[in-house]
Amino acid sequence: MAVIGVLTEPTPPTWWQANRHKVYGVSGLLLGYLAGTHLHSVPDQPQHPRPGHSTPAPATPGPHTAPHRAA
């Protein structure tokens, strides 16, 4: 009986080969978080309260438009 080949166990993966998906996943989540919290558009101008009506409505009813001139 002849031995055709020698069976050997494959070399175990390196740390990088075994964990690169974890490194890429954590890096992507971290970069996404930073981009979402720090790279936003220019902040809106602060909204100042607008003044309300400064003149009260007339107490007596009257015409709301100027009278027409006869031509």
mmCIF file as Biopython writes it, N, C-alpha, C and O atoms, coordinates in Angstrom:
data_model
#
loop_
_atom_site.group_PDB
_atom_site.id
_atom_site.type_symbol
_atom_site.label_atom_id
_atom_site.label_alt_id
_atom_site.label_comp_id
_atom_site.label_asym_id
_atom_site.label_entity_id
_atom_site.label_seq_id
_atom_site.pdbx_PDB_ins_code
_atom_site.Cartn_x
_atom_site.Cartn_y
_atom_site.Cartn_z
_atom_site.occupancy
_atom_site.B_iso_or_equiv
_atom_site.auth_seq_id
_atom_site.auth_asym_id
_atom_site.pdbx_PDB_model_num
ATOM 1   N N  . MET A ? 1  ? 0.838   -1.153  0.000   1.0 0.0 1  A 1 
ATOM 2   C CA . MET A ? 1  ? 0.000   0.000   0.000   1.0 0.0 1  A 1 
ATOM 3   C C  . MET A ? 1  ? 0.900   1.239   0.000   1.0 0.0 1  A 1 
ATOM 4   O O  . MET A ? 1  ? 1.842   1.355   0.784   1.0 0.0 1  A 1 
ATOM 5   N N  . ALA A ? 2  ? 0.575   2.145   -0.900  1.0 0.0 2  A 1 
ATOM 6   C CA . ALA A ? 2  ? 1.392   3.351   -1.041  1.0 0.0 2  A 1 
ATOM 7   C C  . ALA A ? 2  ? 0.637   4.546   -0.468  1.0 0.0 2  A 1 
ATOM 8   O O  . ALA A ? 2  ? -0.590  4.616   -0.538  1.0 0.0 2  A 1 
ATOM 9   N N  . VAL A ? 3  ? 1.358   5.440   0.073   1.0 0.0 3  A 1 
ATOM 10  C CA . VAL A ? 3  ? 0.780   6.681   0.612   1.0 0.0 3  A 1 
ATOM 11  C C  . VAL A ? 3  ? 0.815   7.711   -0.504  1.0 0.0 3  A 1 
ATOM 12  O O  . VAL A ? 3  ? 1.875   8.074   -1.014  1.0 0.0 3  A 1 
ATOM 13  N N  . ILE A ? 4  ? -0.374  8.170   -0.869  1.0 0.0 4  A 1 
ATOM 14  C CA . ILE A ? 4  ? -0.446  9.116   -1.981  1.0 0.0 4  A 1 
ATOM 15  C C  . ILE A ? 4  ? -0.258  10.550  -1.480  1.0 0.0 4  A 1 
ATOM 16  O O  . ILE A ? 4  ? 0.386   11.352  -2.156  1.0 0.0 4  A 1 
ATOM 17  N N  . GLY A ? 5  ? -0.775  10.869  -0.376  1.0 0.0 5  A 1 
ATOM 18  C CA . GLY A ? 5  ? -0.655  12.237  0.131   1.0 0.0 5  A 1 
ATOM 19  C C  . GLY A ? 5  ? -0.721  12.235  1.640   1.0 0.0 5  A 1 
ATOM 20  O O  . GLY A ? 5  ? -1.187  11.274  2.252   1.0 0.0 5  A 1 
ATOM 21  N N  . VAL A ? 6  ? -0.275  13.267  2.210   1.0 0.0 6  A 1 
ATOM 22  C CA . VAL A ? 6  ? -0.300  13.400  3.655   1.0 0.0 6  A 1 
ATOM 23  C C  . VAL A ? 6  ? -1.357  14.441  4.003   1.0 0.0 6  A 1 
ATOM 24  O O  . VAL A ? 6  ? -1.306  15.575  3.529   1.0 0.0 6  A 1 
ATOM 25  N N  . LEU A ? 7  ? -2.304  14.047  4.826   1.0 0.0 7  A 1 
ATOM 26  C CA . LEU A ? 7  ? -3.347  14.979  5.243   1.0 0.0 7  A 1 
ATOM 27  C C  . LEU A ? 7  ? -2.848  15.790  6.430   1.0 0.0 7  A 1 
ATOM 28  O O  . LEU A ? 7  ? -2.414  15.240  7.443   1.0 0.0 7  A 1 
ATOM 29  N N  . THR A ? 8  ? -2.920  17.089  6.285   1.0 0.0 8  A 1 
ATOM 30  C CA . THR A ? 8  ? -2.520  17.977  7.386   1.0 0.0 8  A 1 
ATOM 31  C C  . THR A ? 8  ? -3.663  18.936  7.670   1.0 0.0 8  A 1 
ATOM 32  O O  . THR A ? 8  ? -4.490  19.212  6.800   1.0 0.0 8  A 1 
ATOM 33  N N  . GLU A ? 9  ? -3.699  19.417  8.837   1.0 0.0 9  A 1 
ATOM 34  C CA . GLU A ? 9  ? -4.711  20.398  9.200   1.0 0.0 9  A 1 
ATOM 35  C C  . GLU A ? 9  ? -4.317  21.749  8.604   1.0 0.0 9  A 1 
ATOM 36  O O  . GLU A ? 9  ? -3.138  22.102  8.573   1.0 0.0 9  A 1 
ATOM 37  N N  . PRO A ? 10 ? -5.321  22.506  8.127   1.0 0.0 10 A 1 
ATOM 38  C CA . PRO A ? 10 ? -4.973  23.824  7.605   1.0 0.0 10 A 1 
ATOM 39  C C  . PRO A ? 10 ? -4.493  24.730  8.723   1.0 0.0 10 A 1 
ATOM 40  O O  . PRO A ? 10 ? -4.851  24.547  9.887   1.0 0.0 10 A 1 
ATOM 41  N N  . THR A ? 11 ? -3.684  25.701  8.359   1.0 0.0 11 A 1 
ATOM 42  C CA . THR A ? 11 ? -3.190  26.628  9.379   1.0 0.0 11 A 1 
ATOM 43  C C  . THR A ? 11 ? -4.362  27.445  9.905   1.0 0.0 11 A 1 
ATOM 44  O O  . THR A ? 11 ? -5.232  27.844  9.131   1.0 0.0 11 A 1 
ATOM 45  N N  . PRO A ? 12 ? -4.395  27.694  11.181  1.0 0.0 12 A 1 
ATOM 46  C CA . PRO A ? 12 ? -5.502  28.489  11.731  1.0 0.0 12 A 1 
ATOM 47  C C  . PRO A ? 12 ? -5.440  29.921  11.171  1.0 0.0 12 A 1 
ATOM 48  O O  . PRO A ? 12 ? -4.359  30.424  10.867  1.0 0.0 12 A 1 
ATOM 49  N N  . PRO A ? 13 ? -6.598  30.565  11.037  1.0 0.0 13 A 1 
ATOM 50  C CA . PRO A ? 13 ? -6.589  31.926  10.500  1.0 0.0 13 A 1 
ATOM 51  C C  . PRO A ? 13 ? -5.896  32.899  11.449  1.0 0.0 13 A 1 
ATOM 52  O O  . PRO A ? 13 ? -5.868  32.695  12.662  1.0 0.0 13 A 1 
ATOM 53  N N  . THR A ? 14 ? -5.344  33.949  10.874  1.0 0.0 14 A 1 
ATOM 54  C CA . THR A ? 14 ? -4.714  34.972  11.703  1.0 0.0 14 A 1 
ATOM 55  C C  . THR A ? 14 ? -5.799  35.753  12.445  1.0 0.0 14 A 1 
ATOM 56  O O  . THR A ? 14 ? -6.989  35.597  12.173  1.0 0.0 14 A 1 
ATOM 57  N N  . TRP A ? 15 ? -5.377  36.578  13.367  1.0 0.0 15 A 1 
ATOM 58  C CA . TRP A ? 15 ? -6.348  37.361  14.129  1.0 0.0 15 A 1 
ATOM 59  C C  . TRP A ? 15 ? -7.145  38.253  13.182  1.0 0.0 15 A 1 
ATOM 60  O O  . TRP A ? 15 ? -8.360  38.376  13.337  1.0 0.0 15 A 1 
ATOM 61  N N  . TRP A ? 16 ? -6.491  38.874  12.210  1.0 0.0 16 A 1 
ATOM 62  C CA . TRP A ? 16 ? -7.168  39.760  11.276  1.0 0.0 16 A 1 
ATOM 63  C C  . TRP A ? 16 ? -8.190  39.008  10.435  1.0 0.0 16 A 1 
ATOM 64  O O  . TRP A ? 16 ? -9.307  39.486  10.239  1.0 0.0 16 A 1 
ATOM 65  N N  . GLN A ? 17 ? -7.822  37.860  9.949   1.0 0.0 17 A 1 
ATOM 66  C CA . GLN A ? 17 ? -8.751  37.085  9.131   1.0 0.0 17 A 1 
ATOM 67  C C  . GLN A ? 17 ? -9.967  36.646  9.946   1.0 0.0 17 A 1 
ATOM 68  O O  . GLN A ? 17 ? -11.072 36.567  9.410   1.0 0.0 17 A 1 
ATOM 69  N N  . ALA A ? 18 ? -9.778  36.368  11.204  1.0 0.0 18 A 1 
ATOM 70  C CA . ALA A ? 18 ? -10.884 35.891  12.040  1.0 0.0 18 A 1 
ATOM 71  C C  . ALA A ? 18 ? -11.772 37.026  12.541  1.0 0.0 18 A 1 
ATOM 72  O O  . ALA A ? 18 ? -12.946 36.795  12.830  1.0 0.0 18 A 1 
ATOM 73  N N  . ASN A ? 19 ? -11.242 38.251  12.651  1.0 0.0 19 A 1 
ATOM 74  C CA . ASN A ? 19 ? -11.991 39.329  13.300  1.0 0.0 19 A 1 
ATOM 75  C C  . ASN A ? 19 ? -12.204 40.568  12.441  1.0 0.0 19 A 1 
ATOM 76  O O  . ASN A ? 19 ? -12.709 41.574  12.939  1.0 0.0 19 A 1 
ATOM 77  N N  . ARG A ? 20 ? -11.834 40.523  11.173  1.0 0.0 20 A 1 
ATOM 78  C CA . ARG A ? 20 ? -11.953 41.747  10.368  1.0 0.0 20 A 1 
ATOM 79  C C  . ARG A ? 20 ? -13.405 42.184  10.181  1.0 0.0 20 A 1 
ATOM 80  O O  . ARG A ? 20 ? -13.671 43.382  10.092  1.0 0.0 20 A 1 
ATOM 81  N N  . HIS A ? 21 ? -14.337 41.256  10.120  1.0 0.0 21 A 1 
ATOM 82  C CA . HIS A ? 21 ? -15.739 41.652  9.976   1.0 0.0 21 A 1 
ATOM 83  C C  . HIS A ? 21 ? -16.217 42.428  11.210  1.0 0.0 21 A 1 
ATOM 84  O O  . HIS A ? 21 ? -17.042 43.334  11.090  1.0 0.0 21 A 1 
ATOM 85  N N  . LYS A ? 22 ? -15.712 42.082  12.370  1.0 0.0 22 A 1 
ATOM 86  C CA . LYS A ? 22 ? -16.068 42.809  13.588  1.0 0.0 22 A 1 
ATOM 87  C C  . LYS A ? 22 ? -15.467 44.214  13.565  1.0 0.0 22 A 1 
ATOM 88  O O  . LYS A ? 22 ? -16.123 45.186  13.941  1.0 0.0 22 A 1 
ATOM 89  N N  . VAL A ? 23 ? -14.214 44.309  13.122  1.0 0.0 23 A 1 
ATOM 90  C CA . VAL A ? 23 ? -13.543 45.609  13.064  1.0 0.0 23 A 1 
ATOM 91  C C  . VAL A ? 23 ? -14.267 46.522  12.077  1.0 0.0 23 A 1 
ATOM 92  O O  . VAL A ? 23 ? -14.513 47.692  12.372  1.0 0.0 23 A 1 
ATOM 93  N N  . TYR A ? 24 ? -14.608 45.984  10.901  1.0 0.0 24 A 1 
ATOM 94  C CA . TYR A ? 24 ? -15.313 46.791  9.901   1.0 0.0 24 A 1 
ATOM 95  C C  . TYR A ? 24 ? -16.708 47.192  10.406  1.0 0.0 24 A 1 
ATOM 96  O O  . TYR A ? 24 ? -17.150 48.318  10.173  1.0 0.0 24 A 1 
ATOM 97  N N  . GLY A ? 25 ? -17.382 46.301  11.075  1.0 0.0 25 A 1 
ATOM 98  C CA . GLY A ? 25 ? -18.716 46.615  11.592  1.0 0.0 25 A 1 
ATOM 99  C C  . GLY A ? 25 ? -18.693 47.713  12.637  1.0 0.0 25 A 1 
ATOM 100 O O  . GLY A ? 25 ? -19.481 48.656  12.567  1.0 0.0 25 A 1 
ATOM 101 N N  . VAL A ? 26 ? -17.795 47.600  13.606  1.0 0.0 26 A 1 
ATOM 102 C CA . VAL A ? 26 ? -17.697 48.612  14.659  1.0 0.0 26 A 1 
ATOM 103 C C  . VAL A ? 26 ? -17.223 49.936  14.069  1.0 0.0 26 A 1 
ATOM 104 O O  . VAL A ? 26 ? -17.715 50.995  14.457  1.0 0.0 26 A 1 
ATOM 105 N N  . SER A ? 27 ? -16.272 49.889  13.134  1.0 0.0 27 A 1 
ATOM 106 C CA . SER A ? 27 ? -15.784 51.120  12.506  1.0 0.0 27 A 1 
ATOM 107 C C  . SER A ? 27 ? -16.900 51.804  11.722  1.0 0.0 27 A 1 
ATOM 108 O O  . SER A ? 27 ? -17.032 53.027  11.773  1.0 0.0 27 A 1 
ATOM 109 N N  . GLY A ? 28 ? -17.695 51.035  11.005  1.0 0.0 28 A 1 
ATOM 110 C CA . GLY A ? 28 ? -18.788 51.618  10.244  1.0 0.0 28 A 1 
ATOM 111 C C  . GLY A ? 28 ? -19.842 52.248  11.140  1.0 0.0 28 A 1 
ATOM 112 O O  . GLY A ? 28 ? -20.346 53.331  10.843  1.0 0.0 28 A 1 
ATOM 113 N N  . LEU A ? 29 ? -20.174 51.581  12.226  1.0 0.0 29 A 1 
ATOM 114 C CA . LEU A ? 29 ? -21.144 52.158  13.159  1.0 0.0 29 A 1 
ATOM 115 C C  . LEU A ? 29 ? -20.611 53.436  13.794  1.0 0.0 29 A 1 
ATOM 116 O O  . LEU A ? 29 ? -21.349 54.410  13.943  1.0 0.0 29 A 1 
ATOM 117 N N  . LEU A ? 30 ? -19.342 53.438  14.166  1.0 0.0 30 A 1 
ATOM 118 C CA . LEU A ? 30 ? -18.738 54.621  14.779  1.0 0.0 30 A 1 
ATOM 119 C C  . LEU A ? 30 ? -18.687 55.786  13.792  1.0 0.0 30 A 1 
ATOM 120 O O  . LEU A ? 30 ? -19.037 56.913  14.144  1.0 0.0 30 A 1 
ATOM 121 N N  . LEU A ? 31 ? -18.255 55.522  12.565  1.0 0.0 31 A 1 
ATOM 122 C CA . LEU A ? 31 ? -18.200 56.585  11.559  1.0 0.0 31 A 1 
ATOM 123 C C  . LEU A ? 31 ? -19.602 57.089  11.209  1.0 0.0 31 A 1 
ATOM 124 O O  . LEU A ? 31 ? -19.794 58.288  11.006  1.0 0.0 31 A 1 
ATOM 125 N N  . GLY A ? 32 ? -20.566 56.198  11.137  1.0 0.0 32 A 1 
ATOM 126 C CA . GLY A ? 32 ? -21.936 56.616  10.867  1.0 0.0 32 A 1 
ATOM 127 C C  . GLY A ? 32 ? -22.498 57.483  11.974  1.0 0.0 32 A 1 
ATOM 128 O O  . GLY A ? 32 ? -23.191 58.465  11.710  1.0 0.0 32 A 1 
ATOM 129 N N  . TYR A ? 33 ? -22.204 57.127  13.203  1.0 0.0 33 A 1 
ATOM 130 C CA . TYR A ? 33 ? -22.657 57.931  14.334  1.0 0.0 33 A 1 
ATOM 131 C C  . TYR A ? 33 ? -22.028 59.318  14.297  1.0 0.0 33 A 1 
ATOM 132 O O  . TYR A ? 33 ? -22.713 60.326  14.467  1.0 0.0 33 A 1 
ATOM 133 N N  . LEU A ? 34 ? -20.717 59.359  14.073  1.0 0.0 34 A 1 
ATOM 134 C CA . LEU A ? 34 ? -20.031 60.651  14.038  1.0 0.0 34 A 1 
ATOM 135 C C  . LEU A ? 34 ? -20.532 61.507  12.877  1.0 0.0 34 A 1 
ATOM 136 O O  . LEU A ? 34 ? -20.726 62.712  13.038  1.0 0.0 34 A 1 
ATOM 137 N N  . ALA A ? 35 ? -20.741 60.907  11.726  1.0 0.0 35 A 1 
ATOM 138 C CA . ALA A ? 35 ? -21.237 61.659  10.576  1.0 0.0 35 A 1 
ATOM 139 C C  . ALA A ? 35 ? -22.649 62.164  10.841  1.0 0.0 35 A 1 
ATOM 140 O O  . ALA A ? 35 ? -22.985 63.279  10.441  1.0 0.0 35 A 1 
ATOM 141 N N  . GLY A ? 36 ? -23.469 61.382  11.495  1.0 0.0 36 A 1 
ATOM 142 C CA . GLY A ? 36 ? -24.843 61.785  11.765  1.0 0.0 36 A 1 
ATOM 143 C C  . GLY A ? 36 ? -24.964 62.855  12.821  1.0 0.0 36 A 1 
ATOM 144 O O  . GLY A ? 36 ? -25.930 63.618  12.815  1.0 0.0 36 A 1 
ATOM 145 N N  . THR A ? 37 ? -24.006 62.932  13.733  1.0 0.0 37 A 1 
ATOM 146 C CA . THR A ? 37 ? -24.124 63.901  14.816  1.0 0.0 37 A 1 
ATOM 147 C C  . THR A ? 37 ? -23.302 65.159  14.578  1.0 0.0 37 A 1 
ATOM 148 O O  . THR A ? 37 ? -23.606 66.202  15.157  1.0 0.0 37 A 1 
ATOM 149 N N  . HIS A ? 38 ? -22.268 65.091  13.740  1.0 0.0 38 A 1 
ATOM 150 C CA . HIS A ? 38 ? -21.387 66.246  13.582  1.0 0.0 38 A 1 
ATOM 151 C C  . HIS A ? 38 ? -21.407 66.855  12.191  1.0 0.0 38 A 1 
ATOM 152 O O  . HIS A ? 38 ? -21.020 68.014  12.041  1.0 0.0 38 A 1 
ATOM 153 N N  . LEU A ? 39 ? -21.827 66.149  11.191  1.0 0.0 39 A 1 
ATOM 154 C CA . LEU A ? 39 ? -21.774 66.668  9.835   1.0 0.0 39 A 1 
ATOM 155 C C  . LEU A ? 39 ? -23.162 67.061  9.343   1.0 0.0 39 A 1 
ATOM 156 O O  . LEU A ? 39 ? -23.543 66.718  8.223   1.0 0.0 39 A 1 
ATOM 157 N N  . HIS A ? 40 ? -23.909 67.765  10.158  1.0 0.0 40 A 1 
ATOM 158 C CA . HIS A ? 40 ? -25.238 68.192  9.756   1.0 0.0 40 A 1 
ATOM 159 C C  . HIS A ? 40 ? -25.144 69.555  9.087   1.0 0.0 40 A 1 
ATOM 160 O O  . HIS A ? 40 ? -24.079 70.172  9.082   1.0 0.0 40 A 1 
ATOM 161 N N  . SER A ? 41 ? -26.223 70.016  8.538   1.0 0.0 41 A 1 
ATOM 162 C CA . SER A ? 41 ? -26.231 71.285  7.816   1.0 0.0 41 A 1 
ATOM 163 C C  . SER A ? 41 ? -26.073 72.451  8.785   1.0 0.0 41 A 1 
ATOM 164 O O  . SER A ? 41 ? -26.028 72.273  10.002  1.0 0.0 41 A 1 
ATOM 165 N N  . VAL A ? 42 ? -25.993 73.635  8.216   1.0 0.0 42 A 1 
ATOM 166 C CA . VAL A ? 42 ? -25.856 74.841  9.020   1.0 0.0 42 A 1 
ATOM 167 C C  . VAL A ? 42 ? -27.080 74.961  9.914   1.0 0.0 42 A 1 
ATOM 168 O O  . VAL A ? 42 ? -28.204 74.785  9.444   1.0 0.0 42 A 1 
ATOM 169 N N  . PRO A ? 43 ? -26.883 75.256  11.189  1.0 0.0 43 A 1 
ATOM 170 C CA . PRO A ? 43 ? -28.044 75.355  12.075  1.0 0.0 43 A 1 
ATOM 171 C C  . PRO A ? 43 ? -28.975 76.484  11.639  1.0 0.0 43 A 1 
ATOM 172 O O  . PRO A ? 43 ? -28.528 77.514  11.135  1.0 0.0 43 A 1 
ATOM 173 N N  . ASP A ? 44 ? -30.260 76.275  11.838  1.0 0.0 44 A 1 
ATOM 174 C CA . ASP A ? 44 ? -31.254 77.274  11.483  1.0 0.0 44 A 1 
ATOM 175 C C  . ASP A ? 44 ? -31.088 78.508  12.355  1.0 0.0 44 A 1 
ATOM 176 O O  . ASP A ? 44 ? -30.584 78.442  13.476  1.0 0.0 44 A 1 
ATOM 177 N N  . GLN A ? 45 ? -31.523 79.625  11.810  1.0 0.0 45 A 1 
ATOM 178 C CA . GLN A ? 45 ? -31.488 80.856  12.586  1.0 0.0 45 A 1 
ATOM 179 C C  . GLN A ? 45 ? -32.486 80.727  13.732  1.0 0.0 45 A 1 
ATOM 180 O O  . GLN A ? 45 ? -33.553 80.136  13.563  1.0 0.0 45 A 1 
ATOM 181 N N  . PRO A ? 46 ? -32.147 81.273  14.886  1.0 0.0 46 A 1 
ATOM 182 C CA . PRO A ? 46 ? -33.099 81.168  16.000  1.0 0.0 46 A 1 
ATOM 183 C C  . PRO A ? 46 ? -34.395 81.894  15.661  1.0 0.0 46 A 1 
ATOM 184 O O  . PRO A ? 46 ? -34.378 82.977  15.076  1.0 0.0 46 A 1 
ATOM 185 N N  . GLN A ? 47 ? -35.495 81.298  16.027  1.0 0.0 47 A 1 
ATOM 186 C CA . GLN A ? 47 ? -36.803 81.869  15.751  1.0 0.0 47 A 1 
ATOM 187 C C  . GLN A ? 47 ? -37.153 82.870  16.844  1.0 0.0 47 A 1 
ATOM 188 O O  . GLN A ? 47 ? -37.362 82.500  18.000  1.0 0.0 47 A 1 
ATOM 189 N N  . HIS A ? 48 ? -37.212 84.145  16.461  1.0 0.0 48 A 1 
ATOM 190 C CA . HIS A ? 48 ? -37.595 85.172  17.414  1.0 0.0 48 A 1 
ATOM 191 C C  . HIS A ? 48 ? -39.114 85.323  17.355  1.0 0.0 48 A 1 
ATOM 192 O O  . HIS A ? 48 ? -39.708 85.238  16.280  1.0 0.0 48 A 1 
ATOM 193 N N  . PRO A ? 49 ? -39.724 85.540  18.482  1.0 0.0 49 A 1 
ATOM 194 C CA . PRO A ? 49 ? -41.192 85.716  18.441  1.0 0.0 49 A 1 
ATOM 195 C C  . PRO A ? 49 ? -41.537 86.994  17.685  1.0 0.0 49 A 1 
ATOM 196 O O  . PRO A ? 49 ? -40.937 88.045  17.908  1.0 0.0 49 A 1 
ATOM 197 N N  . ARG A ? 50 ? -42.495 86.886  16.807  1.0 0.0 50 A 1 
ATOM 198 C CA . ARG A ? 50 ? -42.922 88.053  16.039  1.0 0.0 50 A 1 
ATOM 199 C C  . ARG A ? 50 ? -43.919 88.859  16.868  1.0 0.0 50 A 1 
ATOM 200 O O  . ARG A ? 50 ? -44.688 88.297  17.648  1.0 0.0 50 A 1 
ATOM 201 N N  . PRO A ? 51 ? -43.899 90.182  16.693  1.0 0.0 51 A 1 
ATOM 202 C CA . PRO A ? 51 ? -44.860 90.985  17.465  1.0 0.0 51 A 1 
ATOM 203 C C  . PRO A ? 51 ? -46.277 90.724  16.984  1.0 0.0 51 A 1 
ATOM 204 O O  . PRO A ? 51 ? -46.514 90.453  15.806  1.0 0.0 51 A 1 
ATOM 205 N N  . GLY A ? 52 ? -47.195 90.810  17.902  1.0 0.0 52 A 1 
ATOM 206 C CA . GLY A ? 52 ? -48.601 90.639  17.567  1.0 0.0 52 A 1 
ATOM 207 C C  . GLY A ? 52 ? -49.126 91.894  16.882  1.0 0.0 52 A 1 
ATOM 208 O O  . GLY A ? 52 ? -48.353 92.782  16.521  1.0 0.0 52 A 1 
ATOM 209 N N  . HIS A ? 53 ? -50.395 91.962  16.711  1.0 0.0 53 A 1 
ATOM 210 C CA . HIS A ? 53 ? -50.993 93.153  16.121  1.0 0.0 53 A 1 
ATOM 211 C C  . HIS A ? 53 ? -50.789 94.321  17.071  1.0 0.0 53 A 1 
ATOM 212 O O  . HIS A ? 53 ? -51.110 94.239  18.257  1.0 0.0 53 A 1 
ATOM 213 N N  . SER A ? 54 ? -50.259 95.395  16.539  1.0 0.0 54 A 1 
ATOM 214 C CA . SER A ? 54 ? -49.981 96.529  17.411  1.0 0.0 54 A 1 
ATOM 215 C C  . SER A ? 54 ? -51.129 97.523  17.464  1.0 0.0 54 A 1 
ATOM 216 O O  . SER A ? 54 ? -51.228 98.301  18.413  1.0 0.0 54 A 1 
ATOM 217 N N  . THR A ? 55 ? -52.001 97.510  16.456  1.0 0.0 55 A 1 
ATOM 218 C CA . THR A ? 55 ? -53.130 98.437  16.470  1.0 0.0 55 A 1 
ATOM 219 C C  . THR A ? 55 ? -54.409 97.645  16.690  1.0 0.0 55 A 1 
ATOM 220 O O  . THR A ? 55 ? -54.626 96.628  16.031  1.0 0.0 55 A 1 
ATOM 221 N N  . PRO A ? 56 ? -55.243 98.089  17.590  1.0 0.0 56 A 1 
ATOM 222 C CA . PRO A ? 56 ? -56.489 97.363  17.817  1.0 0.0 56 A 1 
ATOM 223 C C  . PRO A ? 56 ? -57.470 97.607  16.673  1.0 0.0 56 A 1 
ATOM 224 O O  . PRO A ? 56 ? -57.348 98.580  15.928  1.0 0.0 56 A 1 
ATOM 225 N N  . ALA A ? 57 ? -58.411 96.737  16.553  1.0 0.0 57 A 1 
ATOM 226 C CA . ALA A ? 57 ? -59.445 96.880  15.537  1.0 0.0 57 A 1 
ATOM 227 C C  . ALA A ? 57 ? -60.311 98.088  15.886  1.0 0.0 57 A 1 
ATOM 228 O O  . ALA A ? 57 ? -60.471 98.405  17.064  1.0 0.0 57 A 1 
ATOM 229 N N  . PRO A ? 58 ? -60.873 98.771  14.881  1.0 0.0 58 A 1 
ATOM 230 C CA . PRO A ? 58 ? -61.724 99.935  15.185  1.0 0.0 58 A 1 
ATOM 231 C C  . PRO A ? 58 ? -62.971 99.504  15.959  1.0 0.0 58 A 1 
ATOM 232 O O  . PRO A ? 58 ? -63.531 98.432  15.730  1.0 0.0 58 A 1 
ATOM 233 N N  . ALA A ? 59 ? -63.384 100.373 16.882  1.0 0.0 59 A 1 
ATOM 234 C CA . ALA A ? 59 ? -64.534 100.044 17.727  1.0 0.0 59 A 1 
ATOM 235 C C  . ALA A ? 59 ? -65.847 100.268 16.993  1.0 0.0 59 A 1 
ATOM 236 O O  . ALA A ? 59 ? -66.839 99.596  17.274  1.0 0.0 59 A 1 
ATOM 237 N N  . THR A ? 60 ? -65.859 101.202 16.061  1.0 0.0 60 A 1 
ATOM 238 C CA . THR A ? 60 ? -67.092 101.478 15.321  1.0 0.0 60 A 1 
ATOM 239 C C  . THR A ? 60 ? -66.961 100.917 13.920  1.0 0.0 60 A 1 
ATOM 240 O O  . THR A ? 60 ? -65.900 101.025 13.306  1.0 0.0 60 A 1 
ATOM 241 N N  . PRO A ? 61 ? -68.017 100.325 13.410  1.0 0.0 61 A 1 
ATOM 242 C CA . PRO A ? 61 ? -67.917 99.800  12.049  1.0 0.0 61 A 1 
ATOM 243 C C  . PRO A ? 61 ? -67.853 100.946 11.053  1.0 0.0 61 A 1 
ATOM 244 O O  . PRO A ? 61 ? -68.533 101.959 11.214  1.0 0.0 61 A 1 
ATOM 245 N N  . GLY A ? 62 ? -67.056 100.785 10.052  1.0 0.0 62 A 1 
ATOM 246 C CA . GLY A ? 62 ? -66.910 101.819 9.040   1.0 0.0 62 A 1 
ATOM 247 C C  . GLY A ? 62 ? -66.362 101.194 7.775   1.0 0.0 62 A 1 
ATOM 248 O O  . GLY A ? 62 ? -66.045 100.005 7.736   1.0 0.0 62 A 1 
ATOM 249 N N  . PRO A ? 63 ? -66.257 101.999 6.757   1.0 0.0 63 A 1 
ATOM 250 C CA . PRO A ? 63 ? -65.722 101.458 5.503   1.0 0.0 63 A 1 
ATOM 251 C C  . PRO A ? 63 ? -64.243 101.085 5.688   1.0 0.0 63 A 1 
ATOM 252 O O  . PRO A ? 63 ? -63.479 101.796 6.342   1.0 0.0 63 A 1 
ATOM 253 N N  . HIS A ? 64 ? -63.874 99.962  5.099   1.0 0.0 64 A 1 
ATOM 254 C CA . HIS A ? 64 ? -62.500 99.483  5.242   1.0 0.0 64 A 1 
ATOM 255 C C  . HIS A ? 64 ? -61.612 99.964  4.111   1.0 0.0 64 A 1 
ATOM 256 O O  . HIS A ? 64 ? -60.393 99.804  4.166   1.0 0.0 64 A 1 
ATOM 257 N N  . THR A ? 65 ? -62.212 100.553 3.085   1.0 0.0 65 A 1 
ATOM 258 C CA . THR A ? 65 ? -61.423 101.043 1.969   1.0 0.0 65 A 1 
ATOM 259 C C  . THR A ? 65 ? -61.678 102.538 1.813   1.0 0.0 65 A 1 
ATOM 260 O O  . THR A ? 65 ? -62.644 103.074 2.358   1.0 0.0 65 A 1 
ATOM 261 N N  . ALA A ? 66 ? -60.829 103.185 1.085   1.0 0.0 66 A 1 
ATOM 262 C CA . ALA A ? 66 ? -60.982 104.611 0.850   1.0 0.0 66 A 1 
ATOM 263 C C  . ALA A ? 66 ? -62.196 104.831 -0.056  1.0 0.0 66 A 1 
ATOM 264 O O  . ALA A ? 66 ? -62.473 103.996 -0.917  1.0 0.0 66 A 1 
ATOM 265 N N  . PRO A ? 67 ? -62.923 105.935 0.120   1.0 0.0 67 A 1 
ATOM 266 C CA . PRO A ? 67 ? -64.089 106.201 -0.743  1.0 0.0 67 A 1 
ATOM 267 C C  . PRO A ? 67 ? -63.625 106.455 -2.173  1.0 0.0 67 A 1 
ATOM 268 O O  . PRO A ? 67 ? -62.536 106.977 -2.408  1.0 0.0 67 A 1 
ATOM 269 N N  . HIS A ? 68 ? -64.469 106.076 -3.114  1.0 0.0 68 A 1 
ATOM 270 C CA . HIS A ? 68 ? -64.159 106.272 -4.519  1.0 0.0 68 A 1 
ATOM 271 C C  . HIS A ? 68 ? -64.445 107.709 -4.912  1.0 0.0 68 A 1 
ATOM 272 O O  . HIS A ? 68 ? -65.395 108.326 -4.429  1.0 0.0 68 A 1 
ATOM 273 N N  . ARG A ? 69 ? -63.617 108.224 -5.785  1.0 0.0 69 A 1 
ATOM 274 C CA . ARG A ? 69 ? -63.836 109.583 -6.270  1.0 0.0 69 A 1 
ATOM 275 C C  . ARG A ? 69 ? -64.692 109.524 -7.529  1.0 0.0 69 A 1 
ATOM 276 O O  . ARG A ? 69 ? -64.555 108.616 -8.349  1.0 0.0 69 A 1 
ATOM 277 N N  . ALA A ? 70 ? -65.539 110.468 -7.661  1.0 0.0 70 A 1 
ATOM 278 C CA . ALA A ? 70 ? -66.355 110.546 -8.881  1.0 0.0 70 A 1 
ATOM 279 C C  . ALA A ? 70 ? -65.506 111.175 -9.980  1.0 0.0 70 A 1 
ATOM 280 O O  . ALA A ? 70 ? -64.858 112.197 -9.757  1.0 0.0 70 A 1 
ATOM 281 N N  . ALA A ? 71 ? -65.508 110.590 -11.123 1.0 0.0 71 A 1 
ATOM 282 C CA . ALA A ? 71 ? -64.688 111.109 -12.209 1.0 0.0 71 A 1 
ATOM 283 C C  . ALA A ? 71 ? -65.466 112.007 -13.136 1.0 0.0 71 A 1 
ATOM 284 O O  . ALA A ? 71 ? -64.910 112.525 -14.105 1.0 0.0 71 A 1 
#
